Amino acid sequence: MSQRTFASQVEFKKFGRKSRRELFLDEMERIVPWSGLLALVRRHYAVAGNGRRPVGLEIMLRTYFVQQWFNLSDPGVEEALYESPVLQRFTGVDLGAAPAPDETTICRFRHLLEKHDLDLCGMMLDAVNIHLEAKGIRIATGTIVDATILHAPSSTKNATGTRDPEMHQTKKGNQWYFGLKAHIGVDAKEGTVHTVVTTAANVADSRVLPDLLHGEERKVWGDGGYQGQTEAIKEAAPKAQDMTCRRTRYKNRVNKLQRAKNRSKSSVRAKVEHPFRILKRIFGFDKVRYRGLAKNHQRLCACFALVNLYLHRKRLVGLAQSCA
């Protein structure tokens, strides 16, 4: 960070305390592997030439992460940078020296990360998992698979008069949903997300099961939507044991033994719900912001990379303090 001007200094107040947002950003400042993530993007980022000087890469990456943590649109994060001194200090924006990145600049940076041939957000997820492994949080030989539905606008009040053609509707229970489905593979020991697959909401969970496995599993856990996929599991992970839940209710009876087994399996399988809780309830990503699966997949990869860091934040902060 460069030297800051008087415009960025904290006001002289006698009393004050840190807000929850500031405490959260202080934690993220300490645990995010900034150097590794910046190195991923730097070779694709614009360099100074004859035109307008580009905004610093670190400012843009920090702004992008703020956008994911607080579920802000491009205009929304620009306004937040002008309104909040806390966000200014975290991102490195100094209004005494230069304006905050405008919404067009933020949008172009996001498009750079979303380019399909680069897959930078997917690389961010891998880089974060490598960072966690270096800290002793390793992906073991068990994987839990699950999926969640993210809503998309079903309105046709737009220029084309149609809904997003890449999204579809599906019925869950007695409720209809329109949107996409985020499938994840989670480590059974640490709860770390290692694989993300994005499909339309009407795609069955079992169809993408092989894509969620890394191949070294000894056990694969899942709910009843993945039953009957033993052969697919063996093909993707030859040493894996099928630990998915089985059917318990039949026409004239209930299999109590299988119900007890499912309950035991659910004590392990429950870990897969933790990343979804962070994604939807803490980061606020329960409804898609962009059209198409590609952009939303890249956002999901970046969000799950940040979810992994948030999930292990206490251990990472403790490790940082012990190394200091």
C-alpha positions in Angstrom: 0.0 0.0 0.0 1.2 3.5 -0.8 1.5 6.4 1.7 -2.0 7.7 2.6 -3.2 11.3 2.6 -5.0 13.2 5.3 -8.3 12.6 3.6 -8.0 8.9 4.5 -7.2 9.3 8.1 -9.6 8.4 10.9 -11.5 11.3 12.4 -10.4 12.5 15.8 -13.1 11.2 18.1 -12.9 10.6 21.8 -15.0 7.4 21.8 -15.5 4.6 19.4 -15.3 0.9 18.8 -14.9 -1.5 15.9 -18.0 -2.5 14.1 -18.8 -6.2 13.1 -17.9 -5.3 9.5 -14.5 -3.9 10.6 -13.8 -6.9 12.8 -14.7 -9.3 9.9 -12.5 -7.4 7.4 -9.6 -7.5 9.9 -9.9 -11.3 10.0 -10.0 -11.5 6.3 -7.0 -9.3 5.9 -5.0 -11.7 8.0 -6.1 -15.0 6.5 -6.6 -14.4 2.7 -3.5 -15.5 0.8 -3.2 -12.2 -1.0 0.2 -12.8 -2.7 -0.9 -16.0 -4.3 -4.2 -14.7 -5.5 -2.7 -11.5 -6.9 -0.1 -13.6 -8.8 -2.9 -15.6 -10.5 -4.5 -12.4 -11.9 -1.5 -10.2 -12.5 -0.4 -11.8 -15.8 -3.8 -11.2 -17.3 -4.3 -7.7 -15.8 -3.8 -4.5 -17.8 -0.5 -2.7 -17.6 0.2 1.1 -17.8 0.6 2.3 -21.3 -0.3 5.4 -23.3 -3.9 5.5 -22.2 -5.5 6.0 -18.8 -3.5 4.4 -16.0 -5.3 1.3 -14.7 -6.4 1.1 -11.1 -4.1 -1.0 -8.9 -4.6 -4.7 -9.1 -4.7 -5.2 -5.3 -7.4 -2.5 -5.0 -9.6 -4.2 -7.7 -9.2 -7.7 -6.2 -10.0 -6.5 -2.7 -13.0 -4.6 -4.1 -14.2 -7.8 -5.9 -14.0 -9.8 -2.6 -15.9 -7.0 -0.8 -18.6 -7.4 -3.5 -18.9 -11.1 -2.7 -18.8 -10.9 1.1 -21.5 -8.3 1.2 -23.5 -9.2 -1.9 -23.1 -5.9 -3.6 -23.8 -5.0 -7.3 -21.2 -3.0 -9.3 -22.9 0.4 -8.6 -23.5 -0.7 -5.0 -19.9 -1.4 -4.2 -18.8 1.9 -5.8 -21.2 3.7 -3.5 -20.1 1.7 -0.5 -16.5 2.7 -1.2 -17.4 6.4 -1.0 -19.7 5.9 2.0 -17.6 3.6 4.3 -14.2 4.6 5.6 -13.8 1.0 6.8 -14.1 -0.3 3.2 -11.8 2.4 2.0 -9.1 1.3 4.4 -9.5 -2.4 3.6 -9.4 -1.9 -0.2 -6.7 0.7 -0.1 -8.8 3.5 -1.7 -7.4 6.9 -0.8 -9.9 9.6 -1.8 -7.3 12.3 -1.2 -5.2 10.9 -4.0 -7.6 9.2 -6.5 -11.3 8.4 -6.8 -12.7 5.0 -6.0 -13.1 2.5 -8.9 -16.2 3.3 -10.8 -18.9 0.7 -11.7 -17.6 0.3 -15.2 -14.1 -0.4 -14.0 -15.4 -2.9 -11.5 -17.6 -4.5 -14.2 -14.6 -4.9 -16.6 -12.5 -6.5 -13.8 -15.3 -8.9 -13.0 -15.5 -9.8 -16.7 -11.8 -10.5 -16.8 -12.2 -13.0 -13.9 -15.3 -14.5 -15.6 -13.6 -15.3 -19.0 -14.2 -19.0 -19.6 -10.9 -19.7 -21.2 -9.0 -18.3 -18.2 -11.1 -19.8 -15.4 -9.4 -17.5 -12.9 -12.1 -18.0 -10.2 -11.7 -21.8 -10.5 -8.0 -21.3 -10.1 -8.7 -19.1 -7.0 -10.6 -22.0 -5.4 -7.6 -24.3 -6.1 -5.1 -21.8 -4.8 -7.1 -21.3 -1.5 -7.2 -25.1 -1.0 -3.5 -25.4 -1.6 -3.0 -22.6 1.0 -5.2 -24.4 3.5 -3.2 -27.6 2.9 0.0 -25.8 3.6 -1.6 -24.7 6.9 -2.4 -28.3 7.8 -6.1 -28.3 6.6 -5.9 -31.1 4.1 -8.4 -32.7 1.8 -8.7 -36.3 3.0 -10.1 -39.5 1.4 -13.8 -38.9 2.0 -16.2 -36.7 0.0 -19.7 -35.5 0.8 -21.8 -34.4 -2.2 -24.9 -32.2 -2.3 -26.6 -29.5 -4.3 -28.7 -26.4 -3.6 -31.0 -24.3 -5.8 -30.3 -20.6 -6.4 -33.2 -18.6 -7.5 -33.2 -16.6 -10.8 -35.7 -13.9 -11.8 -38.7 -15.5 -13.5 -40.1 -12.2 -14.8 -40.3 -11.6 -18.6 -40.4 -7.8 -18.2 -37.2 -7.2 -20.0 -36.0 -6.2 -23.5 -36.3 -9.7 -25.0 -39.5 -10.6 -23.2 -38.1 -14.0 -22.1 -36.7 -15.6 -19.1 -33.0 -16.7 -19.0 -32.8 -19.6 -21.4 -30.1 -21.3 -19.5 -32.1 -21.4 -16.3 -34.9 -23.9 -15.8 -37.7 -24.7 -13.3 -37.9 -27.7 -11.0 -40.3 -28.9 -8.4 -39.1 -29.7 -4.8 -41.8 -31.0 -2.6 -44.9 -29.0 -3.5 -43.0 -25.9 -4.5 -41.7 -24.8 -7.9 -38.4 -23.1 -8.3 -36.7 -21.3 -11.2 -33.0 -20.9 -11.4 -29.8 -22.9 -11.3 -28.3 -25.7 -9.1 -24.9 -25.5 -7.4 -23.4 -28.9 -6.9 -20.4 -29.2 -4.5 -18.0 -31.9 -3.3 -16.9 -31.3 0.3 -14.1 -33.0 2.3 -15.7 -35.3 4.9 -13.1 -34.5 7.6 -12.6 -30.7 7.3 -15.7 -29.5 5.4 -13.6 -27.8 2.7 -15.2 -27.4 -0.7 -12.9 -28.9 -3.4 -15.2 -29.1 -6.4 -18.0 -26.9 -7.8 -20.3 -27.8 -10.7 -23.2 -25.5 -11.9 -26.2 -26.7 -13.9 -29.8 -25.7 -14.6 -32.1 -26.4 -11.7 -33.9 -29.3 -13.4 -30.7 -31.4 -13.7 -30.8 -34.4 -11.3 -28.2 -34.4 -8.5 -27.0 -37.9 -9.5 -26.1 -36.9 -13.1 -23.1 -34.8 -11.9 -21.9 -37.1 -9.1 -18.8 -38.4 -10.9 -17.7 -34.8 -11.6 -17.7 -33.9 -7.9 -15.2 -36.6 -6.9 -11.4 -36.1 -7.0 -10.7 -39.8 -7.5 -8.8 -40.7 -4.3 -11.9 -41.2 -2.1 -12.4 -44.1 0.2 -15.9 -43.2 1.1 -18.6 -41.1 -0.7 -21.5 -39.6 1.3 -24.7 -38.2 0.0 -28.5 -38.0 0.5 -31.2 -40.1 -1.0 -30.9 -38.3 -4.3 -27.6 -40.1 -5.0 -28.7 -43.7 -4.2 -28.2 -46.3 -6.9 -25.0 -44.6 -8.2 -22.6 -47.2 -6.9 -21.2 -48.1 -10.4 -20.7 -44.4 -11.2 -18.8 -43.9 -7.9 -16.6 -46.9 -8.6 -15.8 -45.6 -12.1 -14.8 -42.2 -10.8 -13.1 -43.4 -7.6 -12.2 -47.1 -7.8 -11.4 -47.4 -4.0 -14.6 -45.6 -2.8 -17.3 -47.1 -0.7 -20.9 -46.0 -1.4 -22.2 -44.4 1.8 -25.2 -42.6 0.3 -28.6 -42.8 2.1 -31.0 -45.5 1.1 -34.8 -45.6 0.8 -36.6 -46.5 4.0 -40.4 -46.1 3.2 -42.2 -48.7 1.2 -45.9 -49.3 0.5 -46.7 -51.4 3.5 -43.7 -51.1 5.8 -40.8 -48.9 7.0 -37.3 -50.3 7.1 -36.2 -49.3 10.6 -32.8 -50.7 10.3 -32.1 -48.7 7.1 -33.5 -45.6 8.8 -31.0 -46.0 11.7 -28.2 -46.4 9.2 -29.3 -43.2 7.4 -29.4 -41.4 10.7 -25.8 -42.4 11.4 -24.7 -41.4 7.9 -26.4 -38.0 8.3 -24.1 -37.1 11.2 -21.3 -37.1 8.7 -23.2 -35.7 5.8 -24.4 -32.7 7.8 -21.0 -31.0 7.1 -22.0 -30.3 3.5 -24.7 -27.9 4.7 -22.2 -25.6 6.4 -20.7 -24.1 3.2 -24.3 -23.6 1.9 -25.2 -21.7 5.1 -22.2 -19.4 4.8 -22.9 -18.8 1.1 -26.6 -18.0 1.5 -27.0 -16.6 5.0 -23.7 -14.9 5.6 -22.6 -13.8 2.1 -26.2 -13.4 1.0 -25.9 -15.3 -2.3 -29.3 -16.9 -2.5 -30.4 -15.4 -5.8 -28.4 -15.1 -9.0 -27.4 -11.6 -10.2 -26.3 -12.4 -13.7 -27.8 -14.1 -16.8 -26.4 -17.4 -17.9 -24.6 -20.3 -16.2 -21.0 -19.3 -17.0 -20.9 -16.0 -15.1 -22.7 -17.5 -12.1 -20.4 -20.5 -12.1 -17.4 -18.2 -11.8 -19.0 -16.3 -9.0 -19.8 -19.5 -7.2 -16.1 -20.7 -7.5 -14.9 -17.4 -6.1 -17.5 -17.4 -3.3 -16.7 -21.0 -2.3 -13.0 -20.1 -2.1 -13.9 -17.3 0.3 -16.3 -19.7 2.1 -13.4 -22.1 2.7 -11.4 -19.3 4.3 -14.3 -18.2 6.4 -15.0 -21.8 7.5 -11.5 -22.2 8.9 -10.9 -18.5 9.9 -10.4 -19.3 13.6 -7.7 -21.9 13.0 -6.0 -19.7 10.4 -6.0 -16.7 12.8 -4.6 -18.8 15.5 -1.9 -20.1 13.2 -1.1 -16.5 12.2 -0.7 -15.5 15.8 1.5 -18.4 16.7 3.8 -17.6 13.7 3.9 -13.9 14.6 
